[in-house]
């Protein structure tokens, strides 16, 4: 099987040489052969020696031949000249033909070079196109595999009996979005409510602190009054003891100023309005001794207020209610008042 690949430069030159020599060698050989024949004839005539004079008979024959030889010699030379002219004309035509062939070959070489460059460019373009198509083919194969995998997963999902149709899923998703929006609005409402409760708690704390200060002031006032009453009792006892020694006799027994029942000796009785009030702001003096003395309350801490004074007034032992503020986030604040 013949190969259609391009030849190299050496093979192309050998091909051109062999083709031209086989075809255009004949006219040159004819001219060289003709010139060689002429030169041999001239050389042979010049090399002949002169003969001795002949006798009378032979002289007449030679004179007759000499008279006829110039015409024959002229014709022979004319024929030789014509043959040489024809040979040179053939050689000239062969040279012209070779020149034409050379020009044609140059044009063909240029055309072959252009065709070769065009073919190489087309080959490179085809290679580039093949590479691009191969890349696209790889991408298409990857997409096909991905789509097949998606189709398989979609078939597995849609073939399950527990799954609902797409429209139902869309409605469910819409409901979930609405619920999420409602929860967000509710969270905002809780935040507002939590802010209001914090403000209420701050006001309650302020009222509690004010109440505690008022109770502490009343406690100090009661203690001051008790101290004044004790001082007065001591002065009365001293005066009674001095009078029994040498002055006016006093009645037997403790016949001093009558005091109401339920009061300690020598103390000023508390008003009945304070004893009867179960939840008043003024506790009895006996319950004031249970104050722990911790008057400083830091902000953010739980505040506990012991209401033992009121429980001692009623002797019930019941605790007061607690104030609890619960935040939406789960934080709580408690105040035991």
Phi, psi and omega in degrees: 000127184286148179259137181256025179284160180286141178277155175280177185295318181296316180294322177295319178296317178297322180295317179294319180296313181295324181289319183286316182295321180293333185265319191254024180268340188292313180299322179294323179292324178296317180294314179297324178292319180295316180293325177293323179293319180296316181294328178288322179296315181296321181292323180290321179292324181286338184273354181285139179273149176289141181268156177294158181298136181278175178281189186294319183292315179291331179293322177294321180293319180292323178295322177293320179291325179292326178291335179265341184291323182300321179293317179295320179296323179294316179297320180296318179293321178297317179297319179295321179296320179295318179296320178295319179298318178296318179297317179292325177296318177297320179294319178298316178297323178294321178295317178298319178296321177296322178296317177298319178296322178298314178299317179297319179295322177297316178296321179293322178297317178298317178294321178296321178296316178297318178295321179298314179297319178297318180294320178296319177297318178296322178296317178295320178296321179294320177297315178298318179296321178295321178296316179296318179295324178294320177296316177297324178295319177296317178296318180296321178295318177298318178297321179296316178297318179296318180294322177297320178294319177297318178297321179295316178295320179296321177295319178296324181285314184287337180280351179284135182283339183283341182279144179267166180295168183295322180296318178296320177297322179295318178296319179296319177297321178296319177296319178298320178296319177296318178297320178297319178296319177297319178296324177295316177297319179297322177297318177298320177297318177298321178297317177297316180298319180297321177297318178296319180293326176296319177297317178299318180296322177297319177295320179297319178297319178298317179296320180296317178296319178296319179296321181293319177298321178296319179295320179296321178296317179295323178298315179297321178296318180294318179297322178296318179295320178297321178295321178294320179295319179297320177297320178295322179295317179298319178296323179293320179296319180297319180293324178292321180295321179291326180289328180289342182281323184204008183245214185293129179292146180257155182293160180288150180081181179271081185257044179277208181292127180296140182239146180289154180294152178088002178250152178283153182295131177083000180257150177285126181292146178283151178299148180293331180296326178286326180287328182279337182285119180281328183231037181283176181272343183253107179280169178289152182296331183295331183275359184279347180283351181273004181290130183281345177087000178276091182269343184272124180238121178275150180289136179096351180262159177286134183252123179246129181241117182280126180255039181291337179296317179290324179291326176293329179293321181262345183056036180261332179073014181271142179276153176282157180292154178260149177256118183236127178244115182261130179273159177296328181283358179106349179284147182222152176233131182237141177228117175264109184249000000 
